[in-house]
Amino acid sequence: MRLGFCVLLLASVSICACNRHAPDKMSFFVTSVPAGNGGSIGGLAGADAHCRRLAEAAGSPGRQWRAYLSAAAEGGQQAINARDRIGKGPWFNSRGLLIAASLEELHGPGNQVGRNTALVETGQRVNFPHDIMTGSNADGTLASGDATCRNWTSTMGQTVVGHSDRQGGLGRDSSSWNSAHPSEGCSLGALQSTGGSGLFYCFAVN
């Protein structure tokens, strides 16, 4: 009887530990609030700064944060793929649960991004809206066409979004966390019309 009780107690402690906010271990989160007006978020630099501010406010200072966003070639600069911005992993969510051990796992069937794991920086689940801006293909490369809200500086144009809960009937791949379908546009109203609000993913490089 005593042994059984101890096993049950240890299991309960383990479950509680996994459900606690773990900002010191966090290296992946969904932004809890938009960074600007729809897809106009100050470019990649503005998006990265937003990731950093949210992480620091949640108790995770000292990391180098990058927004999971691709950008088109512009002004003599080469195109940028979201996958090339975020380091090599592993990445853990805001409750310390492993999301992916490597870039390959993150962009393959083995990643753990989903409704119960794609959490905001404070540990809460993203219930709705579930459209997360990426401008990317499923492999993390820049999506073709008009896909980045004019490199994240405009409410004009379109972007590609993923589904943080990997659910929904809309789009070419509703189960994709990073490339489910194009948005109706880049204004807040256009993003909201298909289930978005201008949120994006943040990853720690270090």
C-alpha atoms as an extended CHARMM CRD file, in Angstrom:
* protein
*
       206  EXT
         1         1  MET       CA              0.0000000000        0.0000000000        0.0000000000  PROA      1               0.0000000000
         2         2  ARG       CA              2.7940000000        2.4150000000        0.9320000000  PROA      2               0.0000000000
         3         3  LEU       CA              4.7040000000        1.6690000000       -2.3090000000  PROA      3               0.0000000000
         4         4  GLY       CA              1.6100000000        2.2820000000       -4.3930000000  PROA      4               0.0000000000
         5         5  PHE       CA              0.9680000000        5.5660000000       -2.6310000000  PROA      5               0.0000000000
         6         6  CYS       CA              4.5650000000        6.7090000000       -3.2380000000  PROA      6               0.0000000000
         7         7  VAL       CA              4.3430000000        5.8790000000       -6.9500000000  PROA      7               0.0000000000
         8         8  LEU       CA              1.0630000000        7.7860000000       -7.2170000000  PROA      8               0.0000000000
         9         9  LEU       CA              2.5390000000       10.7440000000       -5.3380000000  PROA      9               0.0000000000
        10        10  LEU       CA              5.6120000000       10.8670000000       -7.5810000000  PROA      10              0.0000000000
        11        11  ALA       CA              3.4350000000       10.7220000000      -10.6870000000  PROA      11              0.0000000000
        12        12  SER       CA              1.3180000000       13.5890000000       -9.3660000000  PROA      12              0.0000000000
        13        13  VAL       CA              4.3920000000       15.6860000000       -8.6300000000  PROA      13              0.0000000000
        14        14  SER       CA              5.7420000000       14.9900000000      -12.1230000000  PROA      14              0.0000000000
        15        15  ILE       CA              2.4680000000       16.0510000000      -13.7480000000  PROA      15              0.0000000000
        16        16  CYS       CA              2.3410000000       19.2340000000      -11.6790000000  PROA      16              0.0000000000
        17        17  ALA       CA              5.9570000000       20.0630000000      -12.5670000000  PROA      17              0.0000000000
        18        18  CYS       CA              5.2310000000       19.6930000000      -16.2730000000  PROA      18              0.0000000000
        19        19  ASN       CA              2.2970000000       22.0880000000      -16.0210000000  PROA      19              0.0000000000
        20        20  ARG       CA              4.2240000000       24.8780000000      -14.3300000000  PROA      20              0.0000000000
        21        21  HSD       CA              5.3910000000       27.9770000000      -16.1270000000  PROA      21              0.0000000000
        22        22  ALA       CA              9.1070000000       27.4510000000      -16.8550000000  PROA      22              0.0000000000
        23        23  PRO       CA             10.4750000000       30.7260000000      -18.2600000000  PROA      23              0.0000000000
        24        24  ASP       CA             14.0940000000       29.7500000000      -17.5790000000  PROA      24              0.0000000000
        25        25  LYS       CA             13.7620000000       26.8020000000      -19.9580000000  PROA      25              0.0000000000
        26        26  MET       CA             11.4740000000       28.4430000000      -22.5160000000  PROA      26              0.0000000000
        27        27  SER       CA             12.8490000000       28.7310000000      -26.0500000000  PROA      27              0.0000000000
        28        28  PHE       CA              9.6020000000       28.7270000000      -28.0550000000  PROA      28              0.0000000000
        29        29  PHE       CA              6.3150000000       30.5560000000      -27.6970000000  PROA      29              0.0000000000
        30        30  VAL       CA              3.4300000000       32.1650000000      -29.5550000000  PROA      30              0.0000000000
        31        31  THR       CA              3.1940000000       35.9110000000      -29.0330000000  PROA      31              0.0000000000
        32        32  SER       CA              0.3810000000       36.7000000000      -26.6150000000  PROA      32              0.0000000000
        33        33  VAL       CA             -0.3550000000       40.0770000000      -28.2180000000  PROA      33              0.0000000000
        34        34  PRO       CA              0.1950000000       41.5210000000      -31.7130000000  PROA      34              0.0000000000
        35        35  ALA       CA              3.3370000000       43.5370000000      -32.4280000000  PROA      35              0.0000000000
        36        36  GLY       CA              1.5980000000       46.1980000000      -34.5080000000  PROA      36              0.0000000000
        37        37  ASN       CA             -1.3040000000       46.6830000000      -36.8720000000  PROA      37              0.0000000000
        38        38  GLY       CA             -2.0300000000       43.4140000000      -38.6350000000  PROA      38              0.0000000000
        39        39  GLY       CA              0.9990000000       42.4530000000      -40.7050000000  PROA      39              0.0000000000
        40        40  SER       CA              2.6830000000       45.8310000000      -40.2090000000  PROA      40              0.0000000000
        41        41  ILE       CA              5.0090000000       44.9640000000      -37.3430000000  PROA      41              0.0000000000
        42        42  GLY       CA              8.1940000000       46.8860000000      -38.0650000000  PROA      42              0.0000000000
        43        43  GLY       CA              9.8350000000       44.3210000000      -40.3170000000  PROA      43              0.0000000000
        44        44  LEU       CA             11.8850000000       41.4160000000      -39.0140000000  PROA      44              0.0000000000
        45        45  ALA       CA             13.7320000000       43.6870000000      -36.6000000000  PROA      45              0.0000000000
        46        46  GLY       CA             10.4710000000       44.8660000000      -35.0580000000  PROA      46              0.0000000000
        47        47  ALA       CA              9.1990000000       41.2920000000      -34.7900000000  PROA      47              0.0000000000
        48        48  ASP       CA             12.4180000000       40.1130000000      -33.1140000000  PROA      48              0.0000000000
        49        49  ALA       CA             12.2570000000       42.9820000000      -30.6340000000  PROA      49              0.0000000000
        50        50  HSD       CA              8.6510000000       42.0690000000      -29.8090000000  PROA      50              0.0000000000
        51        51  CYS       CA              9.7210000000       38.4850000000      -29.0840000000  PROA      51              0.0000000000
        52        52  ARG       CA             12.4620000000       39.7410000000      -26.7870000000  PROA      52              0.0000000000
        53        53  ARG       CA             10.2010000000       42.1180000000      -24.8750000000  PROA      53              0.0000000000
        54        54  LEU       CA              7.5370000000       39.4780000000      -24.2800000000  PROA      54              0.0000000000
        55        55  ALA       CA             10.1060000000       36.8770000000      -23.1960000000  PROA      55              0.0000000000
        56        56  GLU       CA             11.8030000000       39.2560000000      -20.7710000000  PROA      56              0.0000000000
        57        57  ALA       CA              8.4630000000       40.3490000000      -19.2990000000  PROA      57              0.0000000000
        58        58  ALA       CA              7.6180000000       36.6680000000      -18.7520000000  PROA      58              0.0000000000
        59        59  GLY       CA             10.8670000000       36.0800000000      -16.8590000000  PROA      59              0.0000000000
        60        60  SER       CA             13.1900000000       34.8300000000      -19.5980000000  PROA      60              0.0000000000
        61        61  PRO       CA             16.0140000000       37.3810000000      -20.0620000000  PROA      61              0.0000000000
        62        62  GLY       CA             19.3870000000       36.8270000000      -21.6990000000  PROA      62              0.0000000000
        63        63  ARG       CA             18.3080000000       34.8540000000      -24.7610000000  PROA      63              0.0000000000
        64        64  GLN       CA             18.5760000000       35.8550000000      -28.4030000000  PROA      64              0.0000000000
        65        65  TRP       CA             15.0420000000       35.6890000000      -29.8050000000  PROA      65              0.0000000000
        66        66  ARG       CA             13.9610000000       35.4890000000      -33.4340000000  PROA      66              0.0000000000
        67        67  ALA       CA             10.5070000000       35.6510000000      -34.9740000000  PROA      67              0.0000000000
        68        68  TYR       CA              9.6250000000       32.6750000000      -37.1610000000  PROA      68              0.0000000000
        69        69  LEU       CA              9.0030000000       34.7890000000      -40.2680000000  PROA      69              0.0000000000
        70        70  SER       CA             10.3110000000       34.6080000000      -43.8120000000  PROA      70              0.0000000000
        71        71  ALA       CA             11.0160000000       37.7140000000      -45.9060000000  PROA      71              0.0000000000
        72        72  ALA       CA             11.3010000000       38.3550000000      -49.6440000000  PROA      72              0.0000000000
        73        73  ALA       CA             14.3980000000       39.6850000000      -51.3780000000  PROA      73              0.0000000000
        74        74  GLU       CA             14.4040000000       43.4750000000      -51.2930000000  PROA      74              0.0000000000
        75        75  GLY       CA             16.8040000000       46.3780000000      -51.8110000000  PROA      75              0.0000000000
        76        76  GLY       CA             19.7150000000       44.1570000000      -52.7770000000  PROA      76              0.0000000000
        77        77  GLN       CA             19.1400000000       41.8560000000      -49.7840000000  PROA      77              0.0000000000
        78        78  GLN       CA             18.5760000000       38.1590000000      -50.3500000000  PROA      78              0.0000000000
        79        79  ALA       CA             15.3620000000       36.3980000000      -49.4020000000  PROA      79              0.0000000000
        80        80  ILE       CA             15.2370000000       35.0710000000      -45.8430000000  PROA      80              0.0000000000
        81        81  ASN       CA             13.7740000000       31.7510000000      -44.7670000000  PROA      81              0.0000000000
        82        82  ALA       CA             12.1520000000       31.4940000000      -41.3440000000  PROA      82              0.0000000000
        83        83  ARG       CA             13.9580000000       28.2140000000      -40.6520000000  PROA      83              0.0000000000
        84        84  ASP       CA             17.3490000000       29.8820000000      -41.1090000000  PROA      84              0.0000000000
        85        85  ARG       CA             16.6660000000       32.4760000000      -38.3950000000  PROA      85              0.0000000000
        86        86  ILE       CA             15.9690000000       30.3340000000      -35.3510000000  PROA      86              0.0000000000
        87        87  GLY       CA             19.0700000000       28.2870000000      -34.5910000000  PROA      87              0.0000000000
        88        88  LYS       CA             19.3140000000       24.5010000000      -34.4560000000  PROA      88              0.0000000000
        89        89  GLY       CA             17.2450000000       23.5730000000      -31.3820000000  PROA      89              0.0000000000
        90        90  PRO       CA             16.1890000000       21.9570000000      -29.1940000000  PROA      90              0.0000000000
        91        91  TRP       CA             13.1980000000       24.1410000000      -28.3180000000  PROA      91              0.0000000000
        92        92  PHE       CA             10.9480000000       23.9860000000      -25.2820000000  PROA      92              0.0000000000
        93        93  ASN       CA              7.6530000000       25.7400000000      -24.6720000000  PROA      93              0.0000000000
        94        94  SER       CA              6.8030000000       27.9840000000      -21.7370000000  PROA      94              0.0000000000
        95        95  ARG       CA              6.0270000000       24.9740000000      -19.5300000000  PROA      95              0.0000000000
        96        96  GLY       CA              9.3080000000       23.2470000000      -20.3100000000  PROA      96              0.0000000000
        97        97  LEU       CA              7.8870000000       20.6640000000      -22.7270000000  PROA      97              0.0000000000
        98        98  LEU       CA             10.0060000000       19.6940000000      -25.7470000000  PROA      98              0.0000000000
        99        99  ILE       CA              8.6250000000       21.0210000000      -29.0490000000  PROA      99              0.0000000000
       100       100  ALA       CA             11.3830000000       19.7420000000      -31.3500000000  PROA      100             0.0000000000
       101       101  ALA       CA             14.9670000000       18.6220000000      -30.9140000000  PROA      101             0.0000000000
       102       102  SER       CA             16.2150000000       19.9070000000      -34.2780000000  PROA      102             0.0000000000
       103       103  LEU       CA             15.2730000000       21.8400000000      -37.4060000000  PROA      103             0.0000000000
       104       104  GLU       CA             14.5500000000       18.5770000000      -39.1670000000  PROA      104             0.0000000000
       105       105  GLU       CA             12.1890000000       17.4290000000      -36.4350000000  PROA      105             0.0000000000
       106       106  LEU       CA             10.5050000000       20.8320000000      -36.2540000000  PROA      106             0.0000000000
       107       107  HSD       CA              9.6920000000       20.6930000000      -39.9600000000  PROA      107             0.0000000000
       108       108  GLY       CA              8.8280000000       17.0090000000      -40.0110000000  PROA      108             0.0000000000
       109       109  PRO       CA              6.0180000000       14.8430000000      -38.6200000000  PROA      109             0.0000000000
       110       110  GLY       CA              7.7760000000       14.3900000000      -35.2670000000  PROA      110             0.0000000000
       111       111  ASN       CA              7.3480000000       17.9380000000      -33.9300000000  PROA      111             0.0000000000
       112       112  GLN       CA              5.1110000000       18.5560000000      -30.9230000000  PROA      112             0.0000000000
       113       113  VAL       CA              3.5200000000       21.8510000000      -31.9850000000  PROA      113             0.0000000000
       114       114  GLY       CA             -0.2020000000       21.6540000000      -31.3040000000  PROA      114             0.0000000000
       115       115  ARG       CA             -3.1990000000       22.9220000000      -29.3700000000  PROA      115             0.0000000000
       116       116  ASN       CA             -1.8330000000       21.9230000000      -25.9680000000  PROA      116             0.0000000000
       117       117  THR       CA              1.8080000000       22.8360000000      -26.5990000000  PROA      117             0.0000000000
       118       118  ALA       CA              1.8290000000       25.9990000000      -28.7570000000  PROA      118             0.0000000000
       119       119  LEU       CA              1.6060000000       28.2270000000      -25.6970000000  PROA      119             0.0000000000
       120       120  VAL       CA              2.1330000000       31.9440000000      -25.2370000000  PROA      120             0.0000000000
       121       121  GLU       CA              5.1080000000       33.1720000000      -23.2330000000  PROA      121             0.0000000000
       122       122  THR       CA              3.1700000000       33.1940000000      -19.9540000000  PROA      122             0.0000000000
       123       123  GLY       CA              2.1260000000       29.5460000000      -20.2600000000  PROA      123             0.0000000000
       124       124  GLN       CA             -1.4430000000       29.9060000000      -21.4800000000  PROA      124             0.0000000000
       125       125  ARG       CA             -2.8670000000       28.0440000000      -24.4360000000  PROA      125             0.0000000000
       126       126  VAL       CA             -3.8050000000       29.8100000000      -27.6880000000  PROA      126             0.0000000000
       127       127  ASN       CA             -7.4730000000       28.9620000000      -28.0730000000  PROA      127             0.0000000000
       128       128  PHE       CA             -8.5110000000       31.3840000000      -30.8030000000  PROA      128             0.0000000000
       129       129  PRO       CA             -7.4980000000       32.9410000000      -33.1020000000  PROA      129             0.0000000000
       130       130  HSD       CA             -5.2910000000       30.0950000000      -34.2790000000  PROA      130             0.0000000000
       131       131  ASP       CA             -3.8510000000       31.6600000000      -37.4720000000  PROA      131             0.0000000000
       132       132  ILE       CA             -0.1650000000       32.4260000000      -36.8800000000  PROA      132             0.0000000000
       133       133  MET       CA              1.7330000000       34.5180000000      -39.4350000000  PROA      133             0.0000000000
       134       134  THR       CA              4.8210000000       32.8990000000      -40.9830000000  PROA      134             0.0000000000
       135       135  GLY       CA              5.0800000000       33.7760000000      -44.6850000000  PROA      135             0.0000000000
       136       136  SER       CA              6.5280000000       30.2980000000      -45.1100000000  PROA      136             0.0000000000
       137       137  ASN       CA              6.1780000000       26.9180000000      -46.7330000000  PROA      137             0.0000000000
       138       138  ALA       CA              5.8720000000       23.7970000000      -44.5990000000  PROA      138             0.0000000000
       139       139  ASP       CA              9.6540000000       23.2820000000      -44.7640000000  PROA      139             0.0000000000
       140       140  GLY       CA             10.2650000000       26.7550000000      -43.3360000000  PROA      140             0.0000000000
       141       141  THR       CA             11.3320000000       28.3990000000      -46.5920000000  PROA      141             0.0000000000
       142       142  LEU       CA              9.8550000000       31.5980000000      -48.0200000000  PROA      142             0.0000000000
       143       143  ALA       CA              6.4300000000       31.0010000000      -49.5690000000  PROA      143             0.0000000000
       144       144  SER       CA              6.0260000000       32.0770000000      -53.1900000000  PROA      144             0.0000000000
       145       145  GLY       CA              4.0730000000       35.1120000000      -54.3240000000  PROA      145             0.0000000000
       146       146  ASP       CA              2.7480000000       37.8170000000      -52.0240000000  PROA      146             0.0000000000
       147       147  ALA       CA              3.2610000000       36.1300000000      -48.6670000000  PROA      147             0.0000000000
       148       148  THR       CA              4.9440000000       38.4830000000      -46.1890000000  PROA      148             0.0000000000
       149       149  CYS       CA              2.7990000000       41.6380000000      -45.8550000000  PROA      149             0.0000000000
       150       150  ARG       CA              5.4890000000       43.4650000000      -47.8180000000  PROA      150             0.0000000000
       151       151  ASN       CA              8.1770000000       42.1350000000      -45.5330000000  PROA      151             0.0000000000
       152       152  TRP       CA              6.1360000000       42.7960000000      -42.4050000000  PROA      152             0.0000000000
       153       153  THR       CA              5.8610000000       46.5490000000      -42.9230000000  PROA      153             0.0000000000
       154       154  SER       CA              2.3760000000       46.9490000000      -44.3760000000  PROA      154             0.0000000000
       155       155  THR       CA             -1.3140000000       46.2330000000      -43.9250000000  PROA      155             0.0000000000
       156       156  MET       CA             -1.4540000000       45.6930000000      -47.6830000000  PROA      156             0.0000000000
       157       157  GLY       CA             -0.8090000000       42.3970000000      -49.4440000000  PROA      157             0.0000000000
       158       158  GLN       CA             -1.1500000000       38.8980000000      -47.9980000000  PROA      158             0.0000000000
       159       159  THR       CA              0.7150000000       36.4350000000      -45.8440000000  PROA      159             0.0000000000
       160       160  VAL       CA              0.7950000000       32.6940000000      -45.2680000000  PROA      160             0.0000000000
       161       161  VAL       CA             -0.3410000000       31.5180000000      -41.8460000000  PROA      161             0.0000000000
       162       162  GLY       CA             -0.0990000000       28.2860000000      -39.8910000000  PROA      162             0.0000000000
       163       163  HSD       CA             -2.5830000000       26.7970000000      -37.4200000000  PROA      163             0.0000000000
       164       164  SER       CA             -1.2160000000       26.7130000000      -33.8740000000  PROA      164             0.0000000000
       165       165  ASP       CA             -3.7560000000       24.0220000000      -32.9570000000  PROA      165             0.0000000000
       166       166  ARG       CA             -3.2660000000       22.1290000000      -36.2530000000  PROA      166             0.0000000000
       167       167  GLN       CA             -7.0220000000       22.0660000000      -36.7350000000  PROA      167             0.0000000000
       168       168  GLY       CA             -9.6010000000       23.6670000000      -38.9880000000  PROA      168             0.0000000000
       169       169  GLY       CA            -11.1710000000       23.0220000000      -42.3600000000  PROA      169             0.0000000000
       170       170  LEU       CA             -9.8450000000       26.0560000000      -44.2180000000  PROA      170             0.0000000000
       171       171  GLY       CA             -6.8290000000       25.9670000000      -46.5020000000  PROA      171             0.0000000000
       172       172  ARG       CA             -4.4380000000       23.7130000000      -48.3200000000  PROA      172             0.0000000000
       173       173  ASP       CA             -3.2080000000       21.9870000000      -45.1550000000  PROA      173             0.0000000000
       174       174  SER       CA             -5.2240000000       22.8250000000      -42.0700000000  PROA      174             0.0000000000
       175       175  SER       CA             -3.0540000000       20.5410000000      -39.9290000000  PROA      175             0.0000000000
       176       176  SER       CA              0.1140000000       22.5360000000      -40.6600000000  PROA      176             0.0000000000
       177       177  TRP       CA              1.4960000000       24.6170000000      -37.7930000000  PROA      177             0.0000000000
       178       178  ASN       CA              3.3910000000       26.9280000000      -40.1690000000  PROA      178             0.0000000000
       179       179  SER       CA              1.8050000000       26.8010000000      -43.6370000000  PROA      179             0.0000000000
       180       180  ALA       CA             -1.9440000000       26.1700000000      -43.5130000000  PROA      180             0.0000000000
       181       181  HSD       CA             -3.2930000000       28.7850000000      -45.9650000000  PROA      181             0.0000000000
       182       182  PRO       CA             -2.9180000000       32.3440000000      -47.2820000000  PROA      182             0.0000000000
       183       183  SER       CA             -4.6180000000       35.1530000000      -45.3960000000  PROA      183             0.0000000000
       184       184  GLU       CA             -7.3280000000       37.3340000000      -46.8650000000  PROA      184             0.0000000000
       185       185  GLY       CA             -4.9970000000       40.2870000000      -46.4500000000  PROA      185             0.0000000000
       186       186  CYS       CA             -2.6290000000       41.9820000000      -44.0110000000  PROA      186             0.0000000000
       187       187  SER       CA             -4.9450000000       44.4060000000      -42.2270000000  PROA      187             0.0000000000
       188       188  LEU       CA             -6.1940000000       43.3530000000      -38.8120000000  PROA      188             0.0000000000
       189       189  GLY       CA             -9.6990000000       42.9450000000      -40.2100000000  PROA      189             0.0000000000
       190       190  ALA       CA             -8.4800000000       40.7440000000      -43.0550000000  PROA      190             0.0000000000
       191       191  LEU       CA             -6.4740000000       38.5480000000      -40.6810000000  PROA      191             0.0000000000
       192       192  GLN       CA             -9.4270000000       38.2520000000      -38.3220000000  PROA      192             0.0000000000
       193       193  SER       CA            -11.7260000000       37.1630000000      -41.1410000000  PROA      193             0.0000000000
       194       194  THR       CA             -9.9160000000       33.8370000000      -41.4070000000  PROA      194             0.0000000000
       195       195  GLY       CA             -9.0310000000       33.3450000000      -37.7420000000  PROA      195             0.0000000000
       196       196  GLY       CA             -5.9730000000       35.5130000000      -37.0560000000  PROA      196             0.0000000000
       197       197  SER       CA             -4.9270000000       38.6230000000      -35.1690000000  PROA      197             0.0000000000
       198       198  GLY       CA             -1.3020000000       39.2110000000      -36.1780000000  PROA      198             0.0000000000
       199       199  LEU       CA              0.3680000000       36.7390000000      -33.8200000000  PROA      199             0.0000000000
       200       200  PHE       CA              3.5860000000       34.8770000000      -34.7010000000  PROA      200             0.0000000000
       201       201  TYR       CA              5.9910000000       32.2820000000      -33.3120000000  PROA      201             0.0000000000
       202       202  CYS       CA              9.1700000000       33.1670000000      -31.4260000000  PROA      202             0.0000000000
       203       203  PHE       CA             12.2330000000       30.9100000000      -31.0660000000  PROA      203             0.0000000000
       204       204  ALA       CA             15.3990000000       31.3390000000      -29.0480000000  PROA      204             0.0000000000
       205       205  VAL       CA             18.5950000000       30.9880000000      -31.0480000000  PROA      205             0.0000000000
       206       206  ASN       CA             20.7300000000       30.2760000000      -27.9650000000  PROA      206             0.0000000000
